[in-house]
Amino acid sequence: MFTEKERADIQKRGSNPSTVKQQIENFVSGFPFLQVIKAATIGDGIIQLTEEETNDSIRYFDERVAKSATLLKFVPASGAASRMFKALYEAKDKLAAGISEDEVRKQKDIQYFFDNLKQFAFYADLEKVAGKMPEKLSALEILTLVLGEEGLNYGNLPKGLLKFHNYADGNRTSFEEHCVEGALYAKKNDGNIAIHFTVSPEHQPKFEDHLKEIQSKYEKEFNAKYSISFSQQKPSTDTIAVTPENEPFRNEDGSLLFRPGGHGALIANLNELDADIIFIKNIDNVVPDYMKPETVKFKKALAGLLLHMQNRIFAYQEVFDTRHYSALDSVFLAEASNFLENVLNVKPPTNQYYTEKEELYHYLKNKFNRPIRICGMVRNEGEPGGGPFWAKNSDDSVSLQVVESSQIDFSDEKQKELVDGATHFNPVDLVCAFKNYKGEKYDLTNFIDPATGFISKKSQNGKDLKAQELPGLWNGAMADWNTLFVEVSIQTFNPVKTVNDLLRKEHQPEG
């Protein structure tokens, strides 16, 4: 299938021909839909903490951090923010083609953008590059300065480097907001704040320059020391593209075309990090300071719950690791089975009452010996995104899974009804731990469900092709983790998907 040179090129990327061959086979066979059993709801897969339980979890987290727990905040920040400005690009193209400004402004979101131009945190920067009040410019000139290299270049920058929020002492990018937020729940007693951003290669120098500009300011403000690190999506996680006939797609020079494997590729980046507790949150989900207390409260509560559950899991891990199955009585096995099924929500494929003792021992040992994550879930208010469900796994067990719409067969009416009736969705608000009771790190690549990838149609130089995304970071890439879902406040979820989202009250100054 591949020439010797192509095999060498594949290996140079850090991958291997057998992996690429499997990717091509995935195009041929497709990925199976996930079998959703039911939506997770309050009391049936989603924990709703009382105020007392929330406060207890926060206290427990603070106590553990004071003693020994190491913390890390992980922020996927790759890619340009061009999708944020889709409507602006379309308006710019129309204006450049000679369509009148009045006609273009009839589009509500375009008119809203211009009506509220002064409310954007980047307005002051726009004024600088314009050399005059932007309102004195034509709509085309304003859009050109916002999007293009001759101005702010926002159409080509990553979201992390865009000005999000207004402050009296200087407006902040979302990168800065993550640094501030990290100081509020990921700061160790010694003052260290560790944050890791995944970035695109072309953007990393800009992030590093921005960090130099702001680091001393926030270290002084929070009496802290930032340990900020960056990594890039690895070429080894890129996936091969194929023609509509499932043959390897080749560039004009005859070389194989590889494409980024989606956010699921970042499991490889996460796998290289080391901390006791890892907070995961998207780059665009940040709020101004006056709204941060709610976020901090739930981040600490989730982390405290994780540590509490981890203690109990560690106790089971040690017993299964140090004692032979013949030395364990039925009472202990029943207790462990009950905890796994009714607390960790992993339903066995068969009734364990009739399972042979040795088989049950190995089943339980395997299920306890996995990474753990607590996923915050918010009430469904119509925002796009995956959701919390009970789903069947490859070993026929049933557990909690974050399920994306691409994994669901909407032609099946019963599956569609289950999704339509879901009460919560996934805001990408995770607290994770991936060490065992000995403090040894798990290899996270061993807990991916490879059958949860995704195939899409794309084009390259005018030619149709099929692309493949790896199992998503918070769904398929973590499918085999011990998982708990906890309801968190909708106030903790304020993503910025379009530029006008920055005009929502949650992203504007208080009052």
C-alpha positions in Angstrom: 0.0 0.0 0.0 2.9 2.4 0.8 6.2 2.8 -0.9 9.4 2.5 1.1 9.7 6.3 1.1 6.2 6.7 2.3 6.8 4.2 5.1 9.9 6.1 6.1 7.9 9.4 6.1 5.2 7.9 8.2 7.8 6.7 10.8 9.5 10.1 10.7 6.2 11.6 11.8 6.3 9.4 14.9 3.6 7.1 13.6 3.8 3.7 12.0 2.4 2.2 8.8 0.2 -0.3 10.6 -1.6 2.6 12.4 -2.1 4.5 9.1 -3.3 1.3 7.5 -5.9 0.9 10.3 -7.0 4.5 9.7 -7.7 3.7 6.1 -9.6 0.6 7.1 -11.7 2.8 9.4 -12.7 4.9 6.3 -13.8 1.7 4.6 -15.7 0.2 7.5 -16.8 3.4 9.2 -17.2 3.9 13.0 -20.1 2.3 14.8 -22.6 4.5 16.6 -22.5 4.3 20.4 -25.4 2.5 21.9 -27.0 5.0 24.3 -29.1 3.4 27.0 -30.5 6.5 28.6 -29.7 10.1 29.4 -28.0 10.7 32.7 -30.2 12.8 35.0 -30.1 14.1 38.6 -30.2 11.1 40.9 -29.5 8.7 37.9 -26.0 9.4 36.9 -25.7 13.1 37.8 -24.8 14.1 41.3 -26.4 17.2 42.7 -24.3 18.5 45.6 -26.1 20.2 48.5 -24.6 23.4 49.8 -23.2 21.5 52.8 -21.7 18.8 50.5 -20.2 21.5 48.3 -18.6 23.3 51.3 -17.3 20.0 52.7 -15.7 19.1 49.3 -14.1 22.6 49.1 -12.7 22.2 52.6 -11.3 18.7 51.8 -9.7 20.0 48.6 -8.1 22.9 50.5 -6.7 20.6 53.2 -5.2 18.2 50.6 -3.6 21.0 48.7 -2.1 22.4 51.9 -0.5 19.1 52.6 0.8 17.6 49.4 -1.4 17.5 46.3 0.2 18.9 43.1 -2.1 20.9 40.8 -2.2 21.6 37.1 -4.6 23.5 34.8 -4.7 22.2 31.2 -6.1 24.5 28.5 -6.6 23.4 24.9 -5.8 26.7 23.1 -4.9 25.5 19.6 -6.2 26.9 16.3 -7.1 30.2 14.9 -10.3 32.1 15.9 -11.4 32.4 12.3 -14.8 30.7 13.0 -15.6 33.4 15.5 -15.6 35.9 12.7 -17.5 33.9 10.0 -20.3 36.5 9.8 -17.8 39.4 9.6 -15.8 37.7 6.8 -19.0 37.2 4.8 -20.0 40.9 5.4 -16.5 42.0 4.3 -16.6 40.0 1.1 -20.0 41.5 0.3 -18.8 45.0 0.8 -15.6 44.3 -1.2 -17.9 43.0 -4.0 -19.7 46.4 -4.1 -22.8 45.6 -2.1 -23.9 48.7 -0.2 -23.2 49.1 3.5 -26.9 49.7 4.1 -27.7 46.3 2.5 -25.0 44.5 4.5 -26.1 46.0 7.8 -29.6 44.6 7.3 -28.2 41.4 8.7 -29.0 41.6 12.4 -25.7 40.2 13.8 -23.7 42.6 11.6 -25.7 45.6 12.6 -25.4 44.5 16.3 -21.6 44.3 15.9 -21.4 47.9 14.6 -23.9 49.3 17.0 -21.9 48.0 20.0 -18.4 48.4 18.6 -17.2 50.5 21.6 -18.3 47.7 24.0 -15.7 45.2 22.7 -12.5 44.9 24.8 -10.5 45.2 21.6 -12.0 48.6 20.7 -9.0 50.6 22.2 -6.6 48.5 20.1 -8.7 49.1 17.0 -8.6 52.8 17.7 -4.8 52.7 17.8 -4.4 50.9 14.5 -7.0 53.1 12.9 -5.3 56.3 14.0 -8.8 57.8 14.5 -12.2 57.0 16.0 -13.2 53.7 14.2 -16.7 55.1 13.8 -15.4 57.6 11.2 -14.3 54.7 9.0 -16.4 52.8 6.5 -17.7 49.4 7.5 -15.3 47.7 5.1 -12.4 49.6 6.6 -13.4 48.6 10.1 -13.8 44.9 9.2 -10.4 45.0 7.3 -8.7 46.4 10.4 -10.3 43.9 12.8 -9.6 40.8 10.7 -6.6 41.6 8.6 -2.8 41.7 9.1 -2.8 45.5 8.5 -4.9 45.8 11.7 -5.6 43.6 14.7 -5.3 40.4 12.6 -8.0 38.8 14.7 -9.0 36.5 11.9 -5.7 34.7 12.1 -4.9 34.8 15.8 -6.0 32.1 18.3 -8.8 32.8 20.7 -6.3 32.9 23.6 -4.7 36.1 22.2 -7.9 38.0 21.6 -9.0 40.8 24.0 -12.1 39.4 25.8 -12.9 41.7 28.8 -12.7 45.3 29.8 -10.9 46.4 33.0 -9.9 49.8 34.3 -6.3 48.8 34.5 -6.0 47.2 31.1 -8.2 44.9 29.1 -7.5 41.1 29.2 -7.1 38.4 26.7 -8.7 35.0 27.4 -5.1 33.7 28.0 -4.8 36.3 30.8 -8.1 35.3 32.3 -7.0 31.7 32.5 -3.9 32.9 34.4 -6.0 34.8 36.8 -8.5 32.0 37.2 -5.7 29.6 37.9 -4.4 31.7 40.7 -7.8 31.3 42.4 -8.0 27.5 42.6 -4.8 26.0 41.2 -2.3 27.8 43.4 -0.1 25.7 45.7 0.8 26.8 49.2 4.3 27.6 47.9 2.8 30.1 45.5 3.3 28.0 42.3 0.6 28.0 39.7 1.1 25.5 36.9 -0.8 26.0 33.7 -0.3 24.1 30.4 -1.6 25.4 27.1 -1.7 23.4 23.9 -1.1 25.7 21.0 -0.4 25.7 17.2 3.2 25.9 16.1 2.7 29.2 14.3 1.1 30.7 17.4 3.5 29.6 20.2 5.9 32.5 19.8 3.0 35.0 20.1 1.8 33.2 23.3 5.3 33.3 24.7 5.7 37.0 24.0 2.3 37.7 25.6 3.3 35.8 28.7 6.4 37.9 29.0 4.2 41.0 28.9 1.8 40.0 31.7 3.6 37.5 33.9 5.2 39.9 36.4 2.0 41.8 36.8 0.0 38.8 37.9 2.8 37.2 39.9 2.9 40.5 41.9 -0.9 40.7 42.2 -1.3 37.1 43.5 2.0 36.8 45.3 2.7 33.8 43.1 5.1 32.2 40.6 3.6 31.0 37.3 4.9 27.8 35.7 3.4 28.2 32.3 4.2 25.6 29.7 3.2 25.0 26.1 3.0 22.0 23.8 1.8 21.4 20.2 -0.3 18.7 18.7 2.0 15.9 17.7 2.5 15.0 14.0 2.2 11.4 15.1 -1.5 12.0 16.0 -2.3 13.4 12.5 -4.6 11.1 10.5 -4.3 10.2 6.8 -6.8 11.7 4.3 -8.4 9.5 1.6 -10.2 10.1 -1.7 -14.0 9.5 -1.8 -13.0 5.9 -3.0 -11.0 5.4 0.2 -7.6 5.5 -1.5 -4.8 7.5 0.1 -5.1 11.1 -0.9 -1.9 12.5 -2.3 -0.7 16.1 -2.6 0.3 17.5 -6.0 3.9 16.4 -5.4 2.7 12.8 -4.8 3.2 12.8 -1.0 0.5 11.5 1.4 -1.8 14.1 2.9 -2.1 14.0 6.7 -4.5 16.2 8.7 -4.8 17.1 12.4 -6.7 14.5 14.3 -8.9 16.9 16.3 -8.9 17.6 20.0 -8.7 13.9 20.8 -5.1 14.1 19.7 -4.4 16.1 22.8 -4.6 13.0 25.0 -1.0 12.5 23.9 -0.1 15.9 25.3 -2.0 15.3 28.5 -0.3 11.9 28.9 3.1 13.7 29.2 2.1 15.9 32.1 2.5 15.1 35.8 0.3 16.3 38.7 -2.1 14.8 41.3 -5.1 16.9 40.1 -5.6 18.3 36.6 -8.2 20.8 35.8 -9.4 20.9 32.1 -11.2 23.8 30.6 -11.5 25.3 27.1 -9.7 28.6 26.2 -12.9 30.5 25.4 -14.8 29.7 28.6 -13.7 32.5 30.9 -15.5 35.4 32.6 -14.7 38.8 34.2 -13.5 38.9 37.8 -16.9 39.7 39.4 -18.2 36.4 38.0 -15.3 34.2 38.9 -16.3 33.1 42.5 -19.0 30.7 41.1 -16.4 29.1 38.8 -13.9 28.8 41.6 -16.5 27.3 44.0 -17.4 24.5 41.7 -13.8 23.8 40.5 -12.8 23.3 44.1 -15.9 21.2 44.9 -15.3 18.9 41.9 -11.7 18.5 42.9 -12.6 17.7 46.6 -15.1 15.1 45.5 -12.5 13.6 43.2 -10.0 13.3 46.0 -12.6 11.8 48.3 -13.5 9.2 45.7 -9.9 8.5 44.8 -9.2 7.6 48.5 -11.8 4.9 48.3 -10.7 3.7 44.9 -7.1 3.5 46.2 -8.1 1.3 49.1 -9.7 -1.2 46.6 -6.7 -1.0 44.3 -4.3 -1.9 47.0 -6.3 -4.9 48.1 -6.6 -6.2 44.6 -3.0 -5.6 43.9 -1.5 -7.2 47.0 -3.9 -10.1 47.7 -4.7 -13.2 45.7 -8.3 -13.8 44.7 -8.4 -16.9 46.9 -7.7 -14.8 50.0 -10.7 -12.5 49.4 -14.0 -13.4 50.9 -17.4 -13.0 49.3 -18.3 -10.1 51.6 -15.4 -7.9 50.3 -16.1 -8.8 46.7 -19.8 -7.9 47.1 -18.8 -4.6 48.8 -16.4 -3.8 45.9 -19.0 -4.7 43.3 -21.6 -2.5 45.0 -19.2 0.5 45.1 -18.3 0.0 41.4 -21.8 -0.4 40.3 -23.7 2.1 42.5 -21.1 4.8 43.2 -18.8 4.7 40.2 -21.8 3.8 38.0 -20.2 0.9 36.1 -22.9 -1.7 35.4 -21.5 -5.2 34.8 -22.2 -7.1 31.6 -23.7 -10.0 33.5 -25.2 -10.6 37.0 -22.1 -10.9 39.2 -23.9 -13.1 41.7 -23.3 -16.0 39.3 -19.8 -15.0 38.2 -16.9 -17.2 39.1 -14.8 -15.8 41.9 -11.6 -15.6 39.8 -13.4 -13.9 36.9 -15.0 -11.4 39.2 -11.7 -10.6 40.9 -10.0 -9.8 37.6 -13.0 -7.8 36.4 -13.1 -5.7 39.5 -9.3 -5.3 39.6 -9.3 -4.0 36.0 -12.2 -1.5 36.6 -10.7 0.0 39.7 -7.3 0.3 38.2 -8.1 3.2 35.8 -7.8 7.0 35.7 -10.7 9.0 37.3 -12.5 12.1 36.2 -15.2 14.3 37.6 -17.2 16.1 34.8 -19.2 19.1 35.6 -22.6 19.2 33.7 -24.9 22.1 33.2 -28.6 22.3 32.6 -29.5 22.1 29.0 -30.5 25.6 27.8 -30.0 25.0 24.1 -26.2 25.4 23.8 -24.4 23.1 21.4 -22.2 20.3 22.7 -22.2 16.7 23.8 -24.1 15.4 26.8 -24.0 13.0 29.7 -25.5 9.5 29.0 -25.4 5.9 30.1 -23.9 4.0 27.2 -22.8 0.4 26.4 -19.1 -0.2 26.2 -17.1 -2.6 24.1 -17.0 -5.2 26.9 -20.8 -4.9 27.2 -20.6 -3.1 30.6 -22.7 0.1 30.9 -21.2 3.3 32.3 -21.4 7.1 32.2 -20.1 8.6 29.0 -19.8 12.1 27.5 -21.5 11.5 24.1 -21.1 13.8 21.1 -23.9 14.1 18.5 -21.7 12.5 15.8 -21.7 9.3 17.9 -25.5 8.9 17.9 -27.6 7.3 15.2 -30.4 9.9 14.8 -32.1 7.7 12.2 -33.0 5.5 15.2 -36.1 7.1 16.7 -35.5 5.6 20.1 -32.0 6.9 20.2 -33.2 10.3 19.0 -35.8 10.4 21.7 -33.2 9.7 24.4 -31.1 12.6 23.2 -34.0 15.0 22.8 -35.0 14.3 26.4 -31.6 15.0 27.9 -31.6 17.5 30.8 -27.9 18.4 30.8 -25.0 18.9 28.5 -21.2 18.9 28.6 -19.5 22.3 29.1 -16.0 20.8 29.1 -15.4 21.3 32.8 -13.3 18.4 34.0 -11.1 17.6 37.1 -8.9 14.5 36.5 -6.4 12.3 38.3 -4.4 9.6 36.5 -2.1 8.0 39.1 -2.7 4.7 41.0 -2.4 4.2 44.8 1.4 3.9 44.4 1.6 7.3 42.8 2.4 5.7 39.4 1.0 7.4 36.3 -1.3 5.5 34.0 -0.6 5.4 30.2 -3.7 7.3 29.1 -3.4 5.8 25.6 -4.5 2.5 27.1 -7.9 3.9 28.0 -9.1 5.2 24.6 -12.0 3.6 22.8 -10.7 3.5 19.2 -14.2 2.9 17.8 -15.3 6.4 18.7 -13.6 8.3 15.9 -15.4 10.5 13.3 -15.3 10.8 9.5 -16.0 14.1 7.7 -15.9 15.4 4.1 -13.4 18.0 3.3 -11.5 19.3 0.2 -7.9 20.2 -0.7 -7.1 22.3 -3.7 -10.6 21.8 -5.1 -10.5 18.0 -4.7 -12.9 16.1 -2.5 -11.4 14.1 0.3 -12.5 12.3 3.5 -10.8 13.2 6.8 -10.8 11.3 10.1 -10.8 12.7 13.6 -9.5 10.7 16.6 -11.8 9.9 19.5 -12.5 13.2 21.2 -10.5 14.3 24.3 -13.5 14.2 26.7 -15.5 11.4 25.1 -13.8 8.6 23.3 -10.3 9.4 24.4 -11.5 9.1 28.1 -14.1 6.4 27.5 -12.5 3.8 29.7 -12.0 6.1 32.7 -13.9 5.9 36.0 -16.3 8.8 35.6 -18.7 10.8 37.8 -21.0 13.5 36.6 -21.8 16.5 38.9 -24.2 19.3 38.2 -22.6 22.7 38.1 -24.0 26.2 37.8 -24.8 27.5 34.3 -22.9 30.6 35.4 -19.7 28.6 35.0 -20.3 28.1 31.3 -19.9 31.2 29.1 -18.2 30.2 25.9 -17.3 32.6 23.1 -18.3 31.0 19.8 -18.9 34.2 17.8 -17.5 37.6 18.2 -20.9 38.9 19.3 -20.9 36.5 22.3 -18.4 39.0 23.8 -21.3 41.4 24.1 -23.3 39.1 26.3 -23.7 40.5 29.8 -21.5 37.7 31.2 -18.5 39.1 29.2 -19.2 42.8 29.9 -18.2 44.8 33.0 -20.4 44.5 36.1 -23.4 46.8 36.4 
